[in-house]
Amino acid sequence: MTPEEYVAATGQRMAADGCEVGPDQVGRMPALVGIRKDFLAIALSRIHLVTAVAAFPQVTYTEVHGFTSDVSAYAKQRTGALRGLQSGVGAFAVLVSDQVAPEAIAAATAKPKIEFATEVRPAVVDLSTGVVHAFTGSKFFGAALNGHLRRKLQAYVVPPLQH
């Protein structure tokens, strides 16, 4: 499977889940972007979810942090969401490649930082090993959002051999 084929298959999974899906420029990278809104009753909040998936020739620490930052800016701009007590933005920065550096895996699996009512999680899909690397742990703050994001990530970004 090529990175481009994985990106396309991820787009199909996002569309099947009700995302508005289309190509867009995210920072310097062309990406396939899925956007949806959900209401989390347990948190009494509306969540705007943005998933940007891009094929990279190789993924390093620099690419993980750069693309994650670009997805954060894109998600805030694209959703136009008034973030705060009753509205937030969750986003996935999904980097797909068959060349993944160990430091990229460490960056993708680290606990994500939360900006004001915004959380962006990187995920690295290593096509050479068939493994998705992302944070899957628990968090004390934002537990309802954490569970929602974990379920969406598992639905959209599956190990390449399971697509």
N, CA and C atoms as a LAMMPS dump frame, in Angstrom:
ITEM: TIMESTEP
0
ITEM: NUMBER OF ATOMS
489
ITEM: BOX BOUNDS ff ff ff
-5.0000000000000000e+02 5.0000000000000000e+02
-5.0000000000000000e+02 5.0000000000000000e+02
-5.0000000000000000e+02 5.0000000000000000e+02
ITEM: ATOMS id mol type element x y z
1 1 1 N 0.848 -1.176 0
2 1 2 C 0 0 0
3 1 3 C 0.894 1.24 0
4 2 1 N 0.563 2.189 -0.852
5 2 2 C 1.323 3.438 -0.895
6 2 3 C 0.743 4.421 0.121
7 3 1 N 1.519 5.458 0.481
8 3 2 C 0.96 6.483 1.371
9 3 3 C -0.311 7.115 0.799
10 4 1 N -0.329 7.342 -0.496
11 4 2 C -1.498 7.966 -1.122
12 4 3 C -2.731 7.063 -1.033
13 5 1 N -2.536 5.759 -1.196
14 5 2 C -3.654 4.816 -1.065
15 5 3 C -4.181 4.798 0.368
16 6 1 N -3.276 4.873 1.344
17 6 2 C -3.712 4.895 2.742
18 6 3 C -4.503 6.173 3.03
19 7 1 N -4.011 7.304 2.519
20 7 2 C -4.721 8.577 2.711
21 7 3 C -6.135 8.472 2.133
22 8 1 N -6.268 7.936 0.93
23 8 2 C -7.589 7.796 0.294
24 8 3 C -8.503 6.879 1.105
25 9 1 N -7.977 5.767 1.606
26 9 2 C -8.789 4.842 2.411
27 9 3 C -9.237 5.505 3.711
28 10 1 N -8.376 6.331 4.289
29 10 2 C -8.747 7.056 5.511
30 10 3 C -9.868 8.043 5.208
31 11 1 N -9.796 8.686 4.062
32 11 2 C -10.866 9.592 3.648
33 11 3 C -12.203 8.883 3.53
34 12 1 N -12.189 7.662 3.026
35 12 2 C -13.429 6.882 2.924
36 12 3 C -13.99 6.566 4.31
37 13 1 N -13.11 6.238 5.265
38 13 2 C -13.583 5.956 6.632
39 13 3 C -14.165 7.212 7.276
40 14 1 N -13.529 8.36 7.052
41 14 2 C -14.047 9.61 7.611
42 14 3 C -15.409 9.942 7.004
43 15 1 N -15.54 9.802 5.692
44 15 2 C -16.819 10.09 5.025
45 15 3 C -17.912 9.16 5.527
46 16 1 N -17.58 7.89 5.719
47 16 2 C -18.568 6.922 6.219
48 16 3 C -19.042 7.276 7.623
49 17 1 N -18.218 8.009 8.376
50 17 2 C -18.582 8.426 9.732
51 17 3 C -19.284 9.789 9.745
52 18 1 N -19.52 10.361 8.579
53 18 2 C -20.257 11.617 8.514
54 18 3 C -19.406 12.864 8.415
55 19 1 N -18.119 12.721 8.179
56 19 2 C -17.259 13.894 8.008
57 19 3 C -17.459 14.501 6.622
58 20 1 N -17.311 15.798 6.558
59 20 2 C -17.193 16.497 5.283
60 20 3 C -15.721 16.329 4.896
61 21 1 N -15.444 15.687 3.765
62 21 2 C -14.069 15.325 3.402
63 21 3 C -13.677 15.966 2.078
64 22 1 N -12.459 16.51 2.041
65 22 2 C -11.949 17.063 0.796
66 22 3 C -10.488 17.426 0.907
67 23 1 N -9.843 17.654 -0.241
68 23 2 C -8.434 18.046 -0.224
69 23 3 C -8.285 19.504 0.179
70 24 1 N -7.173 19.816 0.845
71 24 2 C -6.887 21.194 1.227
72 24 3 C -5.397 21.316 1.511
73 25 1 N -4.926 22.532 1.552
74 25 2 C -3.532 22.804 1.889
75 25 3 C -3.466 23.064 3.389
76 26 1 N -2.664 22.288 4.093
77 26 2 C -2.491 22.461 5.539
78 26 3 C -1.025 22.802 5.759
79 27 1 N -0.762 24.077 6.035
80 27 2 C 0.625 24.512 6.089
81 27 3 C 1.236 24.33 4.71
82 28 1 N 2.377 23.656 4.654
83 28 2 C 3.048 23.434 3.364
84 28 3 C 2.624 22.134 2.686
85 29 1 N 1.764 21.355 3.35
86 29 2 C 1.421 20.021 2.846
87 29 3 C 0.018 19.953 2.244
88 30 1 N -0.111 19.331 1.072
89 30 2 C -1.454 18.999 0.607
90 30 3 C -1.968 17.85 1.48
91 31 1 N -3.197 17.959 1.908
92 31 2 C -3.753 16.948 2.821
93 31 3 C -5.197 16.653 2.448
94 32 1 N -5.665 15.519 2.919
95 32 2 C -7.082 15.193 2.845
96 32 3 C -7.643 15.514 4.223
97 33 1 N -8.679 16.345 4.264
98 33 2 C -9.195 16.843 5.535
99 33 3 C -10.638 16.399 5.73
100 34 1 N -10.928 15.895 6.924
101 34 2 C -12.288 15.551 7.317
102 34 3 C -12.712 16.423 8.486
103 35 1 N -13.923 16.959 8.41
104 35 2 C -14.425 17.846 9.469
105 35 3 C -15.822 17.402 9.87
106 36 1 N -16.07 17.376 11.166
107 36 2 C -17.407 17.062 11.684
108 36 3 C -17.6 17.772 13.017
109 37 1 N -18.862 17.869 13.429
110 37 2 C -19.218 18.431 14.737
111 37 3 C -19.961 17.369 15.518
112 38 1 N -19.657 17.293 16.793
113 38 2 C -20.344 16.367 17.687
114 38 3 C -20.735 17.108 18.952
115 39 1 N -21.81 16.666 19.569
116 39 2 C -22.18 17.178 20.885
117 39 3 C -21.878 16.085 21.896
118 40 1 N -21.027 16.395 22.858
119 40 2 C -20.692 15.436 23.913
120 40 3 C -21.567 15.732 25.119
121 41 1 N -22.613 14.941 25.286
122 41 2 C -23.571 15.177 26.371
123 41 3 C -22.902 15.131 27.737
124 42 1 N -21.957 14.213 27.916
125 42 2 C -21.307 14.079 29.215
126 42 3 C -20.525 15.338 29.591
127 43 1 N -20.049 16.058 28.578
128 43 2 C -19.298 17.287 28.832
129 43 3 C -20.135 18.534 28.553
130 44 1 N -21.363 18.339 28.079
131 44 2 C -22.245 19.446 27.696
132 44 3 C -21.543 20.422 26.759
133 45 1 N -20.824 19.878 25.793
134 45 2 C -20.024 20.703 24.89
135 45 3 C -20.138 20.223 23.452
136 46 1 N -20.013 21.177 22.547
137 46 2 C -19.919 20.87 21.122
138 46 3 C -18.433 20.764 20.794
139 47 1 N -18.089 19.717 20.052
140 47 2 C -16.706 19.498 19.652
141 47 3 C -16.619 19.537 18.132
142 48 1 N -15.74 20.363 17.632
143 48 2 C -15.428 20.397 16.211
144 48 3 C -14.216 19.492 16.033
145 49 1 N -14.335 18.473 15.204
146 49 2 C -13.244 17.529 14.988
147 49 3 C -12.693 17.705 13.577
148 50 1 N -11.395 17.961 13.497
149 50 2 C -10.705 18.14 12.221
150 50 3 C -9.623 17.068 12.123
151 51 1 N -9.644 16.307 11.045
152 51 2 C -8.63 15.28 10.811
153 51 3 C -7.938 15.593 9.493
154 52 1 N -6.628 15.848 9.558
155 52 2 C -5.836 16.127 8.361
156 52 3 C -4.86 14.978 8.152
157 53 1 N -4.922 14.364 6.977
158 53 2 C -4.1 13.192 6.659
159 53 3 C -3.225 13.539 5.457
160 54 1 N -1.904 13.349 5.62
161 54 2 C -0.985 13.694 4.535
162 54 3 C 0.083 12.624 4.358
163 55 1 N 0.475 12.412 3.11
164 55 2 C 1.547 11.475 2.771
165 55 3 C 2.878 12.223 2.817
166 56 1 N 3.841 11.653 3.517
167 56 2 C 5.174 12.238 3.649
168 56 3 C 6.209 11.264 3.085
169 57 1 N 7.261 11.771 2.412
170 57 2 C 8.317 10.879 1.948
171 57 3 C 9.01 10.185 3.126
172 58 1 N 9.165 10.946 4.219
173 58 2 C 9.743 10.394 5.435
174 58 3 C 9.217 11.224 6.597
175 59 1 N 9.056 10.591 7.762
176 59 2 C 8.54 11.293 8.936
177 59 3 C 9.624 11.315 10.009
178 60 1 N 9.962 12.54 10.438
179 60 2 C 10.92 12.749 11.522
180 60 3 C 10.238 13.567 12.612
181 61 1 N 10.954 13.817 13.676
182 61 2 C 10.47 14.661 14.77
183 61 3 C 10.01 16.015 14.223
184 62 1 N 10.817 16.585 13.334
185 62 2 C 10.502 17.905 12.778
186 62 3 C 9.176 17.889 12.019
187 63 1 N 8.944 16.86 11.22
188 63 2 C 7.679 16.766 10.484
189 63 3 C 6.493 16.609 11.427
190 64 1 N 6.645 15.78 12.463
191 64 2 C 5.539 15.576 13.413
192 64 3 C 5.166 16.899 14.068
193 65 1 N 6.146 17.617 14.598
194 65 2 C 5.831 18.873 15.28
195 65 3 C 5.365 19.957 14.312
196 66 1 N 5.985 20.036 13.147
197 66 2 C 5.578 21.045 12.175
198 66 3 C 4.162 20.828 11.668
199 67 1 N 3.838 19.596 11.274
200 67 2 C 2.501 19.315 10.754
201 67 3 C 1.447 19.448 11.855
202 68 1 N 1.777 19.027 13.071
203 68 2 C 0.833 19.176 14.189
204 68 3 C 0.526 20.647 14.431
205 69 1 N 1.541 21.488 14.392
206 69 2 C 1.337 22.931 14.557
207 69 3 C 0.492 23.497 13.414
208 70 1 N 0.776 23.056 12.192
209 70 2 C -0.007 23.518 11.037
210 70 3 C -1.47 23.078 11.145
211 71 1 N -1.701 21.853 11.6
212 71 2 C -3.075 21.356 11.758
213 71 3 C -3.797 22.142 12.846
214 72 1 N -3.095 22.495 13.917
215 72 2 C -3.705 23.299 14.981
216 72 3 C -4.191 24.637 14.427
217 73 1 N -3.327 25.335 13.697
218 73 2 C -3.704 26.628 13.117
219 73 3 C -4.844 26.456 12.11
220 74 1 N -4.76 25.438 11.281
221 74 2 C -5.79 25.169 10.28
222 74 3 C -7.134 24.891 10.95
223 75 1 N -7.126 24.043 11.978
224 75 2 C -8.374 23.66 12.651
225 75 3 C -9.05 24.871 13.283
226 76 1 N -8.273 25.719 13.926
227 76 2 C -8.854 26.919 14.552
228 76 3 C -9.432 27.847 13.496
229 77 1 N -8.696 28.038 12.411
230 77 2 C -9.157 28.931 11.348
231 77 3 C -10.362 28.338 10.625
232 78 1 N -10.303 27.072 10.315
233 78 2 C -11.347 26.415 9.509
234 78 3 C -12.673 26.288 10.243
235 79 1 N -12.614 25.982 11.53
236 79 2 C -13.864 25.799 12.264
237 79 3 C -14.473 27.123 12.668
238 80 1 N -13.647 28.149 12.818
239 80 2 C -14.162 29.433 13.252
240 80 3 C -14.872 29.326 14.585
241 81 1 N -14.556 28.272 15.316
242 81 2 C -15.274 27.977 16.556
243 81 3 C -14.932 28.972 17.651
244 82 1 N -15.961 29.399 18.345
245 82 2 C -15.749 30.161 19.568
246 82 3 C -15.435 29.138 20.644
247 83 1 N -14.159 29.022 20.948
248 83 2 C -13.737 27.995 21.893
249 83 3 C -13.903 28.51 23.311
250 84 1 N -14.281 27.6 24.179
251 84 2 C -14.428 27.964 25.572
252 84 3 C -15.164 26.901 26.331
253 85 1 N -15.99 27.337 27.26
254 85 2 C -16.661 26.424 28.162
255 85 3 C -17.554 25.419 27.437
256 86 1 N -18.264 25.842 26.384
257 86 2 C -19.219 24.941 25.743
258 86 3 C -18.872 24.576 24.305
259 87 1 N -17.67 24.882 23.872
260 87 2 C -17.263 24.526 22.518
261 87 3 C -15.759 24.338 22.481
262 88 1 N -15.325 23.33 21.739
263 88 2 C -13.895 23.072 21.642
264 88 3 C -13.536 22.486 20.297
265 89 1 N -12.238 22.371 20.07
266 89 2 C -11.724 21.813 18.833
267 89 3 C -10.798 20.658 19.173
268 90 1 N -11.059 19.525 18.541
269 90 2 C -10.149 18.386 18.608
270 90 3 C -9.644 18.146 17.2
271 91 1 N -8.375 17.801 17.076
272 91 2 C -7.829 17.586 15.733
273 91 3 C -6.794 16.472 15.742
274 92 1 N -6.696 15.812 14.601
275 92 2 C -5.67 14.8 14.383
276 92 3 C -4.784 15.253 13.232
277 93 1 N -3.49 15.198 13.453
278 93 2 C -2.495 15.439 12.417
279 93 3 C -1.916 14.074 12.069
280 94 1 N -2.337 13.507 10.95
281 94 2 C -1.968 12.133 10.592
282 94 3 C -0.908 12.164 9.491
283 95 1 N 0.271 11.665 9.821
284 95 2 C 1.401 11.627 8.901
285 95 3 C 1.599 10.186 8.437
286 96 1 N 1.579 9.966 7.137
287 96 2 C 1.655 8.617 6.573
288 96 3 C 2.936 8.481 5.752
289 97 1 N 3.714 7.423 6.03
290 97 2 C 4.963 7.21 5.306
291 97 3 C 5.433 5.773 5.461
292 98 1 N 6.355 5.376 4.595
293 98 2 C 6.999 4.078 4.779
294 98 3 C 8.416 4.246 5.334
295 99 1 N 8.765 5.491 5.692
296 99 2 C 10.048 5.785 6.334
297 99 3 C 9.788 6.642 7.563
298 100 1 N 9.86 6.023 8.743
299 100 2 C 9.539 6.713 9.994
300 100 3 C 10.728 6.612 10.943
301 101 1 N 11.207 7.753 11.406
302 101 2 C 12.334 7.801 12.339
303 101 3 C 11.852 7.513 13.762
304 102 1 N 12.697 6.905 14.595
305 102 2 C 12.307 6.606 15.986
306 102 3 C 11.857 7.837 16.776
307 103 1 N 12.494 8.987 16.548
308 103 2 C 12.094 10.194 17.289
309 103 3 C 10.702 10.67 16.87
310 104 1 N 10.272 10.328 15.66
311 104 2 C 8.914 10.66 15.217
312 104 3 C 7.895 9.836 15.991
313 105 1 N 8.229 8.59 16.254
314 105 2 C 7.342 7.722 17.039
315 105 3 C 7.211 8.259 18.452
316 106 1 N 8.33 8.673 19.042
317 106 2 C 8.297 9.241 20.395
318 106 3 C 7.445 10.508 20.434
319 107 1 N 7.563 11.35 19.423
320 107 2 C 6.774 12.588 19.379
321 107 3 C 5.282 12.293 19.233
322 108 1 N 4.941 11.299 18.43
323 108 2 C 3.527 10.978 18.186
324 108 3 C 2.861 10.328 19.388
325 109 1 N 3.619 9.609 20.196
326 109 2 C 3.024 8.879 21.321
327 109 3 C 3.075 9.65 22.635
328 110 1 N 3.681 10.828 22.639
329 110 2 C 3.735 11.648 23.855
330 110 3 C 2.35 12.207 24.173
331 111 1 N 2.104 12.444 25.454
332 111 2 C 0.819 13.022 25.876
333 111 3 C 0.652 14.393 25.218
334 112 1 N -0.461 14.618 24.52
335 112 2 C -0.648 15.896 23.819
336 112 3 C -0.885 17.042 24.792
337 113 1 N -0.425 18.21 24.364
338 113 2 C -0.662 19.42 25.15
339 113 3 C -2.015 19.989 24.745
340 114 1 N -2.691 20.572 25.71
341 114 2 C -3.982 21.198 25.428
342 114 3 C -3.785 22.704 25.408
343 115 1 N -4.161 23.327 24.298
344 115 2 C -4.217 24.774 24.231
345 115 3 C -5.612 25.146 24.718
346 116 1 N -5.94 26.412 24.777
347 116 2 C -7.249 26.823 25.258
348 116 3 C -8.337 26.176 24.408
349 117 1 N -9.068 25.235 25.007
350 117 2 C -10.204 24.543 24.382
351 117 3 C -9.86 23.908 23.035
352 118 1 N -8.586 23.568 22.847
353 118 2 C -8.137 22.933 21.609
354 118 3 C -7.135 21.841 21.945
355 119 1 N -7.317 20.676 21.333
356 119 2 C -6.342 19.609 21.495
357 119 3 C -6.05 19.002 20.133
358 120 1 N -4.774 18.963 19.787
359 120 2 C -4.34 18.38 18.522
360 120 3 C -3.441 17.192 18.834
361 121 1 N -3.762 16.064 18.228
362 121 2 C -2.994 14.837 18.454
363 121 3 C -2.347 14.379 17.155
364 122 1 N -1.031 14.212 17.174
365 122 2 C -0.395 13.627 16.001
366 122 3 C -0.565 12.116 15.989
367 123 1 N -0.573 11.55 14.812
368 123 2 C -0.561 10.096 14.63
369 123 3 C 0.351 9.812 13.444
370 124 1 N 1.249 8.861 13.626
371 124 2 C 2.167 8.482 12.56
372 124 3 C 1.809 7.076 12.101
373 125 1 N 1.528 6.942 10.815
374 125 2 C 1.216 5.639 10.227
375 125 3 C 2.473 5.16 9.503
376 126 1 N 3.072 4.098 10.026
377 126 2 C 4.291 3.531 9.449
378 126 3 C 3.899 2.367 8.537
379 127 1 N 3.911 2.615 7.252
380 127 2 C 3.502 1.59 6.29
381 127 3 C 4.509 0.444 6.199
382 128 1 N 5.756 0.684 6.609
383 128 2 C 6.763 -0.382 6.533
384 128 3 C 6.567 -1.435 7.616
385 129 1 N 5.953 -1.04 8.744
386 129 2 C 5.72 -1.99 9.844
387 129 3 C 4.245 -2.307 10.038
388 130 1 N 3.366 -1.499 9.434
389 130 2 C 1.929 -1.711 9.612
390 130 3 C 1.414 -1.239 10.956
391 131 1 N 2.109 -0.267 11.564
392 131 2 C 1.754 0.19 12.906
393 131 3 C 1.341 1.662 12.875
394 132 1 N 0.309 1.993 13.671
395 132 2 C -0.093 3.376 13.902
396 132 3 C 0.463 3.779 15.259
397 133 1 N 1.21 4.88 15.292
398 133 2 C 1.789 5.385 16.536
399 133 3 C 1.041 6.656 16.933
400 134 1 N 0.406 6.635 18.109
401 134 2 C -0.339 7.792 18.601
402 134 3 C -0.51 7.653 20.107
403 135 1 N -0.831 8.753 20.767
404 135 2 C -1.108 8.713 22.197
405 135 3 C -2.423 7.97 22.418
406 136 1 N -2.394 6.965 23.261
407 136 2 C -3.611 6.196 23.557
408 136 3 C -3.871 6.102 25.052
409 137 1 N -3.125 6.87 25.829
410 137 2 C -3.281 6.819 27.281
411 137 3 C -4.492 7.591 27.757
412 138 1 N -4.619 7.669 29.066
413 138 2 C -5.731 8.409 29.663
414 138 3 C -5.236 9.756 30.152
415 139 1 N -6.195 10.656 30.348
416 139 2 C -5.88 11.997 30.829
417 139 3 C -6.886 12.37 31.907
418 140 1 N -6.395 13.049 32.931
419 140 2 C -7.276 13.473 34.013
420 140 3 C -8.167 14.623 33.549
421 141 1 N -7.552 15.658 32.976
422 141 2 C -8.334 16.786 32.481
423 141 3 C -8.828 16.464 31.079
424 142 1 N -10.083 16.709 30.837
425 142 2 C -10.659 16.447 29.528
426 142 3 C -10.926 14.981 29.268
427 143 1 N -11.319 14.241 30.295
428 143 2 C -11.526 12.795 30.15
429 143 3 C -12.604 12.472 29.112
430 144 1 N -13.685 13.247 29.073
431 144 2 C -14.758 12.983 28.1
432 144 3 C -14.249 13.199 26.68
433 145 1 N -13.514 14.279 26.47
434 145 2 C -12.947 14.549 25.151
435 145 3 C -11.92 13.481 24.793
436 146 1 N -11.127 13.064 25.755
437 146 2 C -10.098 12.05 25.511
438 146 3 C -10.716 10.761 24.966
439 147 1 N -11.779 10.294 25.589
440 147 2 C -12.439 9.073 25.129
441 147 3 C -13.012 9.23 23.733
442 148 1 N -13.624 10.372 23.474
443 148 2 C -14.202 10.65 22.155
444 148 3 C -13.108 10.665 21.085
445 149 1 N -12.016 11.365 21.374
446 149 2 C -10.925 11.439 20.409
447 149 3 C -10.292 10.068 20.173
448 150 1 N -10.135 9.302 21.217
449 150 2 C -9.54 7.97 21.072
450 150 3 C -10.412 7.088 20.163
451 151 1 N -11.742 7.143 20.358
452 151 2 C -12.649 6.345 19.521
453 151 3 C -12.598 6.785 18.051
454 152 1 N -12.57 8.085 17.82
455 152 2 C -12.523 8.59 16.438
456 152 3 C -11.195 8.235 15.774
457 153 1 N -10.096 8.363 16.509
458 153 2 C -8.797 8.004 15.947
459 153 3 C -8.779 6.532 15.549
460 154 1 N -9.296 5.678 16.406
461 154 2 C -9.319 4.242 16.11
462 154 3 C -10.234 3.916 14.926
463 155 1 N -11.275 4.722 14.722
464 155 2 C -12.183 4.494 13.59
465 155 3 C -11.572 4.954 12.263
466 156 1 N -10.823 6.053 12.283
467 156 2 C -10.299 6.631 11.049
468 156 3 C -8.909 6.115 10.685
469 157 1 N -8.039 6.015 11.688
470 157 2 C -6.621 5.727 11.447
471 157 3 C -6.323 4.307 11.912
472 158 1 N -6.582 3.373 11.045
473 158 2 C -6.42 1.955 11.389
474 158 3 C -5.052 1.465 10.912
475 159 1 N -4.527 0.42 11.548
476 159 2 C -3.265 -0.15 11.047
477 159 3 C -3.409 -0.503 9.566
478 160 1 N -2.396 -0.205 8.771
479 160 2 C -2.489 -0.389 7.321
480 160 3 C -2.913 -1.783 6.874
481 161 1 N -2.584 -2.791 7.609
482 161 2 C -2.934 -4.146 7.194
483 161 3 C -4.404 -4.461 7.428
484 162 1 N -5.115 -3.584 8.186
485 162 2 C -6.53 -3.812 8.492
486 162 3 C -7.464 -3.003 7.606
487 163 1 N -6.948 -2.208 6.736
488 163 2 C -7.823 -1.308 5.976
489 163 3 C -8.721 -2.141 5.113
